[in-house]
Amino acid sequence: MNTSSFLLQAHHLSGGPAGLSIIEHLNFNCPPGVSWICGDEGTGKTTLLRLLAGDMPPTSGSVTVPAGGVFWTDLQATAHDHTTVQACWDALRKRYPNWSDALQDELAHALDMHTHRHKRLNMLSTGSRRKVMVIAALTSGATVTLLDQPFGGLDLASIRVIKDFLREAADRPHRAWLVADYEAPRDVPLASVLNLDATL
């Protein structure tokens, strides 16, 4: 695959919270389809996603992002505690012009979140709060979608719904889904895998 086929690229990327270089001089190319960032706790999975999204400034290096945008959100922060589920989705919809209301409703029903739309995030379980983020990510229509540990706290039925979506997304030629989790799955076709354990 030539470099023009990659949808997001990191060049000699370094950075971390409070200026710490958890990620150091990383070169990374994200092709279309579903890719995985795996590694143990503390290896920098979330840090790398934040650097790729522009949510955290790098200490060195650069990221080339696609014209269709990059989706990233962290709804675990306490700043979102008193925001309702629907208000979170409404706010994110304004940032992503290709957002699909139909897909949002479909996923809300499939993940059993349709009855929680008007609850505040601090009223939800850890798993339900994570579902709010996952539904937004899969609904956003961004060219590159970044997902941080999407299965944490979820029941097997919900994990199956998300994996079914990712399996269908794996063949899309002009979009990419980049997932960070401890291990890469064997039941989802992956375009690439970055093992951060191996880069330490």
Accessible surface in RSA format (square Angstrom, percent):
REM  Atomic radii and reference values for relative SASA: ProtOr
REM  Chains: A
REM  Algorithm: Lee & Richards
REM  Probe-radius: 1.40
REM  Slices: 20
REM RES _ NUM      All-atoms   Total-Side   Main-Chain    Non-polar    All polar
REM                ABS   REL    ABS   REL    ABS   REL    ABS   REL    ABS   REL
RES MET A   1   152.87  79.2  68.76  45.5  84.11 200.3  83.05  70.6  69.82  92.5
RES ASN A   2    98.28  67.8  84.98  82.1  13.30  32.0  43.41 104.5  54.88  53.0
RES THR A   3    92.52  65.8  88.78  90.0   3.75   8.9  56.80  76.3  35.73  54.0
RES SER A   4   100.00  84.5  62.08  82.8  37.92  87.4  57.68 122.8  42.31  59.3
RES SER A   5    40.75  34.4  29.88  39.9  10.87  25.0  17.65  37.6  23.10  32.4
RES PHE A   6    43.06  21.5  28.37  17.6  14.69  38.2  28.37  17.2  14.69  42.0
RES LEU A   7    33.22  18.5  26.97  19.3   6.24  15.7  29.50  20.7   3.72  10.0
RES LEU A   8     1.20   0.7   0.00   0.0   1.20   3.0   1.16   0.8   0.04   0.1
RES GLN A   9    30.60  17.1  30.58  22.4   0.02   0.0   0.86   1.8  29.74  22.6
RES ALA A  10     2.10   1.9   0.00   0.0   2.10   4.8   0.00   0.0   2.10   5.6
RES HIS A  11    66.73  36.5  65.97  45.9   0.76   1.9  40.79  42.0  25.93  30.2
RES HIS A  12   112.02  61.2 111.58  77.6   0.44   1.1  72.81  75.0  39.22  45.6
RES LEU A  13     0.05   0.0   0.05   0.0   0.00   0.0   0.05   0.0   0.00   0.0
RES SER A  14     4.32   3.6   4.32   5.8   0.00   0.0   4.12   8.8   0.20   0.3
RES GLY A  15     0.00   0.0   0.00   N/A   0.00   0.0   0.00   0.0   0.00   0.0
RES GLY A  16     4.13   5.1   0.00   N/A   4.13   5.1   0.00   0.0   4.13   9.2
RES PRO A  17    57.66  42.0  53.34  48.6   4.31  15.7  57.63  47.6   0.03   0.2
RES ALA A  18   107.43  98.8  52.33  80.8  55.11 125.4  73.57 103.6  33.86  89.7
RES GLY A  19    50.74  62.6   0.00   N/A  50.74  62.6  26.15  71.8  24.59  55.1
RES LEU A  20   113.26  63.1 111.07  79.5   2.19   5.5 113.26  79.5   0.00   0.0
RES SER A  21    48.99  41.4  28.01  37.4  20.97  48.3  13.39  28.5  35.59  49.9
RES ILE A  22    63.45  36.1  46.11  34.4  17.34  41.8  52.94  38.1  10.51  28.5
RES ILE A  23     7.03   4.0   5.63   4.2   1.41   3.4   7.03   5.1   0.00   0.0
RES GLU A  24   114.50  65.7  92.02  69.6  22.48  53.5  18.92  36.6  95.57  78.0
RES HIS A  25   129.54  70.8 114.46  79.6  15.07  38.6  76.41  78.8  53.13  61.8
RES LEU A  26    16.99   9.5  15.16  10.8   1.83   4.6  16.99  11.9   0.00   0.0
RES ASN A  27    88.20  60.8  66.26  64.0  21.94  52.8  31.52  75.9  56.68  54.8
RES PHE A  28    14.77   7.4  10.81   6.7   3.96  10.3  14.31   8.7   0.45   1.3
RES ASN A  29    59.30  40.9  49.20  47.5  10.10  24.3   4.02   9.7  55.28  53.4
RES CYS A  30     0.06   0.0   0.06   0.1   0.00   0.0   0.00   0.0   0.06   0.1
RES PRO A  31     6.96   5.1   6.96   6.3   0.00   0.0   6.96   5.7   0.00   0.0
RES PRO A  32    26.27  19.1  19.15  17.5   7.12  25.9  19.38  16.0   6.89  42.8
RES GLY A  33     1.19   1.5   0.00   N/A   1.19   1.5   1.10   3.0   0.08   0.2
RES VAL A  34     0.60   0.4   0.00   0.0   0.60   1.4   0.00   0.0   0.60   1.6
RES SER A  35     0.49   0.4   0.49   0.6   0.00   0.0   0.48   1.0   0.00   0.0
RES TRP A  36     2.20   0.9   1.70   0.8   0.50   1.2   1.70   0.9   0.50   0.8
RES ILE A  37     0.00   0.0   0.00   0.0   0.00   0.0   0.00   0.0   0.00   0.0
RES CYS A  38    11.42   8.6  11.42  12.7   0.00   0.0   0.26   0.7  11.15  12.0
RES GLY A  39     0.72   0.9   0.00   N/A   0.72   0.9   0.58   1.6   0.14   0.3
RES ASP A  40    90.81  63.6  90.24  89.8   0.56   1.3  20.93  49.3  69.88  69.7
RES GLU A  41   135.04  77.5 113.92  86.2  21.12  50.3  61.98 119.9  73.06  59.7
RES GLY A  42    67.82  83.6   0.00   N/A  67.82  83.6  39.62 108.7  28.20  63.2
RES THR A  43     7.51   5.3   6.15   6.2   1.37   3.3   6.25   8.4   1.26   1.9
RES GLY A  44     8.10  10.0   0.00   N/A   8.10  10.0   5.99  16.4   2.11   4.7
RES LYS A  45    10.96   5.3   8.37   5.1   2.60   6.2   2.76   2.5   8.20   8.7
RES THR A  46    53.92  38.4  51.77  52.5   2.15   5.1  38.74  52.0  15.18  23.0
RES THR A  47    13.17   9.4  12.15  12.3   1.02   2.4   0.42   0.6  12.75  19.3
RES LEU A  48     0.00   0.0   0.00   0.0   0.00   0.0   0.00   0.0   0.00   0.0
RES LEU A  49     0.00   0.0   0.00   0.0   0.00   0.0   0.00   0.0   0.00   0.0
RES ARG A  50    75.49  31.7  75.49  38.5   0.00   0.0  10.32  14.1  65.18  39.5
RES LEU A  51     3.15   1.8   0.01   0.0   3.15   7.9   0.01   0.0   3.15   8.5
RES LEU A  52     1.40   0.8   0.00   0.0   1.40   3.5   0.00   0.0   1.40   3.8
RES ALA A  53    31.34  28.8   2.55   3.9  28.78  65.5   3.57   5.0  27.77  73.6
RES GLY A  54    62.83  77.5   0.00   N/A  62.83  77.5  31.21  85.7  31.62  70.8
RES ASP A  55    71.59  50.2  47.70  47.5  23.89  56.5  10.37  24.4  61.22  61.1
RES MET A  56    10.39   5.4   9.76   6.5   0.63   1.5  10.33   8.8   0.06   0.1
RES PRO A  57   108.88  79.4  98.30  89.6  10.58  38.5 103.74  85.6   5.14  32.0
RES PRO A  58    56.15  40.9  37.33  34.0  18.82  68.4  37.33  30.8  18.82 117.0
RES THR A  59    73.52  52.3  36.84  37.3  36.68  87.4  41.98  56.4  31.54  47.7
RES SER A  60    49.52  41.8  39.88  53.2   9.64  22.2  46.28  98.6   3.24   4.5
RES GLY A  61    38.50  47.5   0.00   N/A  38.50  47.5  12.35  33.9  26.16  58.6
RES SER A  62    57.86  48.9  54.15  72.3   3.71   8.5  41.94  89.3  15.92  22.3
RES VAL A  63    39.51  26.0  11.81  10.7  27.70  66.7  11.81  10.3  27.70  75.1
RES THR A  64    71.52  50.9  67.27  68.2   4.24  10.1  54.26  72.9  17.25  26.1
RES VAL A  65    81.22  53.4  61.08  55.3  20.14  48.5  61.80  53.7  19.43  52.7
RES PRO A  66    22.99  16.8   8.16   7.4  14.83  53.9  18.03  14.9   4.96  30.8
RES ALA A  67   119.58 109.9  69.53 107.3  50.05 113.9  82.80 116.6  36.78  97.4
RES GLY A  68    38.11  47.0   0.00   N/A  38.11  47.0  23.03  63.2  15.08  33.8
RES GLY A  69    26.66  32.9   0.00   N/A  26.66  32.9  26.66  73.2   0.00   0.0
RES VAL A  70    26.02  17.1   7.25   6.6  18.78  45.2   7.25   6.3  18.78  50.9
RES PHE A  71     0.31   0.2   0.31   0.2   0.00   0.0   0.31   0.2   0.00   0.0
RES TRP A  72    22.05   8.8  18.13   8.8   3.92   9.2  16.15   8.6   5.90   9.6
RES THR A  73    17.39  12.4   8.20   8.3   9.19  21.9   4.33   5.8  13.06  19.7
RES ASP A  74    69.75  48.9  59.06  58.8  10.69  25.3  19.41  45.7  50.33  50.2
RES LEU A  75     5.14   2.9   3.95   2.8   1.19   3.0   3.95   2.8   1.19   3.2
RES GLN A  76    74.34  41.6  56.65  41.4  17.68  42.1  40.96  87.2  33.38  25.3
RES ALA A  77    45.63  42.0  34.22  52.8  11.41  26.0  45.43  64.0   0.20   0.5
RES THR A  78   111.89  79.6 101.11 102.5  10.78  25.7  68.69  92.3  43.19  65.3
RES ALA A  79    94.05  86.5  53.43  82.5  40.62  92.4  67.00  94.4  27.05  71.6
RES HIS A  80    56.20  30.7  56.19  39.1   0.01   0.0  33.58  34.6  22.62  26.3
RES ASP A  81    29.36  20.6  29.31  29.2   0.05   0.1   1.42   3.3  27.94  27.9
RES HIS A  82   135.95  74.3 117.12  81.4  18.83  48.2  84.38  87.0  51.57  60.0
RES THR A  83    43.59  31.0  38.41  38.9   5.18  12.3  23.41  31.4  20.18  30.5
RES THR A  84    39.88  28.4  39.10  39.6   0.78   1.9  32.78  44.0   7.09  10.7
RES VAL A  85     0.00   0.0   0.00   0.0   0.00   0.0   0.00   0.0   0.00   0.0
RES GLN A  86    33.71  18.9  33.71  24.6   0.00   0.0  22.17  47.2  11.54   8.8
RES ALA A  87    41.68  38.3  33.86  52.2   7.83  17.8  37.74  53.2   3.94  10.4
RES CYS A  88     6.41   4.9   2.10   2.3   4.32  10.1   4.29  10.9   2.13   2.3
RES TRP A  89     0.00   0.0   0.00   0.0   0.00   0.0   0.00   0.0   0.00   0.0
RES ASP A  90    51.93  36.4  50.99  50.8   0.94   2.2  19.85  46.7  32.08  32.0
RES ALA A  91    56.59  52.0  49.92  77.0   6.67  15.2  52.40  73.8   4.19  11.1
RES LEU A  92     8.92   5.0   8.89   6.4   0.02   0.1   8.92   6.3   0.00   0.0
RES ARG A  93    70.20  29.5  65.63  33.5   4.57  10.9  40.11  54.8  30.09  18.2
RES LYS A  94   179.43  87.5 140.17  86.0  39.26  93.5  92.77  83.5  86.67  92.3
RES ARG A  95   141.81  59.5 115.89  59.1  25.92  61.7  57.20  78.2  84.61  51.3
RES TYR A  96    15.94   7.4  15.09   8.6   0.85   2.2  11.85   8.9   4.09   5.0
RES PRO A  97   131.49  95.8  90.71  82.7  40.78 148.2 103.72  85.6  27.76 172.5
RES ASN A  98    99.28  68.5  81.71  79.0  17.57  42.3  19.67  47.3  79.60  76.9
RES TRP A  99    25.04  10.0   2.90   1.4  22.14  52.0   2.90   1.5  22.14  35.9
RES SER A 100    40.52  34.2  34.12  45.5   6.40  14.8  28.30  60.3  12.23  17.1
RES ASP A 101    77.03  54.0  72.04  71.7   4.98  11.8  30.20  71.1  46.83  46.7
RES ALA A 102    79.16  72.8  63.74  98.4  15.42  35.1  71.80 101.1   7.36  19.5
RES LEU A 103    41.22  23.0  39.29  28.1   1.93   4.9  40.68  28.6   0.54   1.5
RES GLN A 104     4.27   2.4   4.27   3.1   0.00   0.0   0.00   0.0   4.27   3.2
RES ASP A 105    61.70  43.2  61.43  61.1   0.27   0.6  18.58  43.7  43.12  43.0
RES GLU A 106   114.72  65.9 103.84  78.6  10.88  25.9  40.65  78.6  74.08  60.5
RES LEU A 107     7.16   4.0   7.16   5.1   0.00   0.0   7.16   5.0   0.00   0.0
RES ALA A 108     0.00   0.0   0.00   0.0   0.00   0.0   0.00   0.0   0.00   0.0
RES HIS A 109   109.03  59.6  94.58  65.7  14.45  37.0  70.12  72.3  38.91  45.3
RES ALA A 110    53.44  49.1  21.30  32.9  32.14  73.1  34.14  48.1  19.30  51.1
RES LEU A 111     0.78   0.4   0.00   0.0   0.78   1.9   0.78   0.5   0.00   0.0
RES ASP A 112    87.65  61.4  85.37  85.0   2.28   5.4  24.31  57.2  63.33  63.2
RES MET A 113     0.45   0.2   0.45   0.3   0.00   0.0   0.00   0.0   0.45   0.6
RES HIS A 114    63.18  34.5  51.43  35.7  11.76  30.1  32.15  33.1  31.04  36.1
RES THR A 115    93.96  66.8  65.08  66.0  28.87  68.8  63.45  85.2  30.50  46.1
RES HIS A 116    39.85  21.8  39.85  27.7   0.00   0.0  25.26  26.0  14.59  17.0
RES ARG A 117    41.12  17.3  40.46  20.6   0.67   1.6  20.34  27.8  20.78  12.6
RES HIS A 118   152.24  83.2 131.68  91.5  20.56  52.6  92.72  95.6  59.52  69.3
RES LYS A 119    72.49  35.4  71.35  43.8   1.14   2.7  38.44  34.6  34.05  36.3
RES ARG A 120    99.02  41.6  98.91  50.4   0.11   0.3  21.61  29.5  77.40  46.9
RES LEU A 121     0.30   0.2   0.00   0.0   0.30   0.8   0.00   0.0   0.30   0.8
RES ASN A 122    64.83  44.7  33.35  32.2  31.47  75.8  17.72  42.6  47.11  45.5
RES MET A 123   106.17  55.0  71.30  47.2  34.87  83.0  74.97  63.7  31.20  41.3
RES LEU A 124    24.40  13.6   2.89   2.1  21.51  54.1   6.17   4.3  18.24  49.1
RES SER A 125    71.52  60.4  52.99  70.7  18.52  42.7  55.60 118.4  15.92  22.3
RES THR A 126    88.74  63.1  78.84  79.9   9.90  23.6  45.35  60.9  43.39  65.6
RES GLY A 127     6.41   7.9   0.00   N/A   6.41   7.9   3.36   9.2   3.05   6.8
RES SER A 128    20.09  17.0  19.00  25.4   1.09   2.5   0.80   1.7  19.29  27.0
RES ARG A 129    22.62   9.5  22.62  11.5   0.00   0.0   8.91  12.2  13.71   8.3
RES ARG A 130    37.06  15.6  37.06  18.9   0.00   0.0   0.00   0.0  37.06  22.5
RES LYS A 131    18.21   8.9  18.21  11.2   0.00   0.0   3.07   2.8  15.14  16.1
RES VAL A 132     0.00   0.0   0.00   0.0   0.00   0.0   0.00   0.0   0.00   0.0
RES MET A 133    11.97   6.2  11.97   7.9   0.00   0.0   9.97   8.5   2.00   2.7
RES VAL A 134     0.00   0.0   0.00   0.0   0.00   0.0   0.00   0.0   0.00   0.0
RES ILE A 135     0.00   0.0   0.00   0.0   0.00   0.0   0.00   0.0   0.00   0.0
RES ALA A 136     0.00   0.0   0.00   0.0   0.00   0.0   0.00   0.0   0.00   0.0
RES ALA A 137     0.00   0.0   0.00   0.0   0.00   0.0   0.00   0.0   0.00   0.0
RES LEU A 138     1.67   0.9   0.03   0.0   1.64   4.1   0.03   0.0   1.64   4.4
RES THR A 139     1.37   1.0   0.00   0.0   1.37   3.3   0.13   0.2   1.24   1.9
RES SER A 140     0.25   0.2   0.00   0.0   0.25   0.6   0.00   0.0   0.25   0.3
RES GLY A 141    15.28  18.8   0.00   N/A  15.28  18.8   8.27  22.7   7.01  15.7
RES ALA A 142     2.37   2.2   0.00   0.0   2.37   5.4   2.19   3.1   0.17   0.5
RES THR A 143    21.88  15.6  20.89  21.2   0.99   2.4   7.87  10.6  14.01  21.2
RES VAL A 144     0.00   0.0   0.00   0.0   0.00   0.0   0.00   0.0   0.00   0.0
RES THR A 145     0.00   0.0   0.00   0.0   0.00   0.0   0.00   0.0   0.00   0.0
RES LEU A 146     1.44   0.8   0.00   0.0   1.44   3.6   0.00   0.0   1.44   3.9
RES LEU A 147     0.01   0.0   0.00   0.0   0.01   0.0   0.01   0.0   0.00   0.0
RES ASP A 148    26.07  18.3  24.81  24.7   1.26   3.0   7.68  18.1  18.39  18.3
RES GLN A 149    41.45  23.2  41.45  30.3   0.00   0.0   4.18   8.9  37.27  28.3
RES PRO A 150     0.00   0.0   0.00   0.0   0.00   0.0   0.00   0.0   0.00   0.0
RES PHE A 151    28.54  14.3  23.24  14.4   5.30  13.8  23.43  14.2   5.11  14.6
RES GLY A 152    26.63  32.8   0.00   N/A  26.63  32.8  25.01  68.6   1.61   3.6
RES GLY A 153    65.10  80.3   0.00   N/A  65.10  80.3  29.92  82.1  35.19  78.8
RES LEU A 154    19.12  10.6   0.00   0.0  19.12  48.1   1.95   1.4  17.17  46.2
RES ASP A 155    75.89  53.2  62.95  62.7  12.94  30.6  51.27 120.7  24.62  24.6
RES LEU A 156   135.83  75.6 131.01  93.7   4.82  12.1 131.01  92.0   4.82  13.0
RES ALA A 157    57.64  53.0  53.26  82.2   4.37   9.9  53.62  75.5   4.01  10.6
RES SER A 158     5.30   4.5   4.57   6.1   0.72   1.7   0.65   1.4   4.64   6.5
RES ILE A 159    34.75  19.8  34.75  25.9   0.00   0.0  34.75  25.0   0.00   0.0
RES ARG A 160   136.33  57.2 132.86  67.7   3.47   8.3  52.45  71.7  83.88  50.8
RES VAL A 161    36.97  24.3  33.58  30.4   3.40   8.2  35.10  30.5   1.88   5.1
RES ILE A 162     0.05   0.0   0.05   0.0   0.00   0.0   0.05   0.0   0.00   0.0
RES LYS A 163    38.49  18.8  38.49  23.6   0.00   0.0   7.84   7.1  30.66  32.7
RES ASP A 164    62.19  43.6  60.43  60.1   1.76   4.2  21.95  51.7  40.24  40.1
RES PHE A 165    18.57   9.3  14.76   9.1   3.81   9.9  18.03  10.9   0.55   1.6
RES LEU A 166     0.00   0.0   0.00   0.0   0.00   0.0   0.00   0.0   0.00   0.0
RES ARG A 167    81.34  34.2  71.79  36.6   9.56  22.8  39.97  54.6  41.37  25.1
RES GLU A 168   125.55  72.1 105.41  79.8  20.14  47.9  43.50  84.1  82.05  67.0
RES ALA A 169     0.00   0.0   0.00   0.0   0.00   0.0   0.00   0.0   0.00   0.0
RES ALA A 170    19.16  17.6   3.45   5.3  15.71  35.7   3.45   4.9  15.71  41.6
RES ASP A 171   128.32  89.9 103.93 103.4  24.39  57.7  36.98  87.0  91.34  91.1
RES ARG A 172    89.08  37.4  86.14  43.9   2.94   7.0  31.01  42.4  58.07  35.2
RES PRO A 173    89.56  65.3  75.74  69.0  13.82  50.2  82.10  67.8   7.46  46.4
RES HIS A 174   138.30  75.6 132.58  92.2   5.71  14.6  91.91  94.7  46.39  54.0
RES ARG A 175    51.10  21.5  51.10  26.1   0.00   0.0  30.30  41.4  20.81  12.6
RES ALA A 176     0.41   0.4   0.01   0.0   0.40   0.9   0.01   0.0   0.40   1.0
RES TRP A 177     0.24   0.1   0.23   0.1   0.00   0.0   0.23   0.1   0.00   0.0
RES LEU A 178     0.02   0.0   0.02   0.0   0.00   0.0   0.02   0.0   0.00   0.0
RES VAL A 179     0.00   0.0   0.00   0.0   0.00   0.0   0.00   0.0   0.00   0.0
RES ALA A 180     0.00   0.0   0.00   0.0   0.00   0.0   0.00   0.0   0.00   0.0
RES ASP A 181    20.09  14.1  20.09  20.0   0.00   0.0   2.69   6.3  17.40  17.4
RES TYR A 182    95.21  44.5  86.98  49.5   8.23  21.4  69.61  52.3  25.60  31.6
RES GLU A 183   142.54  81.8 129.87  98.3  12.67  30.2  45.10  87.2  97.44  79.6
RES ALA A 184    34.01  31.3  15.18  23.4  18.84  42.9  15.18  21.4  18.84  49.9
RES PRO A 185    22.16  16.2   4.23   3.9  17.93  65.2  14.47  11.9   7.70  47.8
RES ARG A 186   248.82 104.5 206.57 105.3  42.25 100.6  82.62 112.9 166.20 100.7
RES ASP A 187    73.44  51.4  58.10  57.8  15.33  36.3  45.46 107.0  27.97  27.9
RES VAL A 188     7.08   4.7   0.00   0.0   7.08  17.1   0.83   0.7   6.25  16.9
RES PRO A 189    77.61  56.6  63.80  58.2  13.80  50.2  75.85  62.6   1.76  10.9
RES LEU A 190    51.07  28.4  15.14  10.8  35.93  90.3  16.56  11.6  34.51  92.9
RES ALA A 191    53.68  49.4  13.44  20.7  40.24  91.5  24.67  34.7  29.01  76.8
RES SER A 192    33.80  28.6  24.13  32.2   9.68  22.3  33.55  71.4   0.25   0.4
RES VAL A 193    78.95  52.0  44.73  40.5  34.22  82.5  45.51  39.5  33.44  90.7
RES LEU A 194    26.36  14.7  25.05  17.9   1.31   3.3  26.13  18.3   0.24   0.6
RES ASN A 195    64.35  44.4  58.80  56.8   5.54  13.4  15.52  37.3  48.83  47.2
RES LEU A 196     1.86   1.0   1.86   1.3   0.00   0.0   1.86   1.3   0.00   0.0
RES ASP A 197    59.12  41.4  43.59  43.4  15.53  36.7  23.66  55.7  35.46  35.4
RES ALA A 198    84.65  77.8  45.80  70.7  38.85  88.4  57.29  80.7  27.36  72.5
RES THR A 199    75.28  53.5  38.61  39.1  36.68  87.4  38.55  51.8  36.74  55.5
RES LEU A 200   144.13  80.3  79.83  57.1  64.30 161.7 110.63  77.7  33.50  90.1
END  Absolute sums over single chains surface
CHAIN  1 A     9446.9       7220.9       2226.0       5209.2       4237.7
END  Absolute sums over all chains
TOTAL          9446.9       7220.9       2226.0       5209.2       4237.7
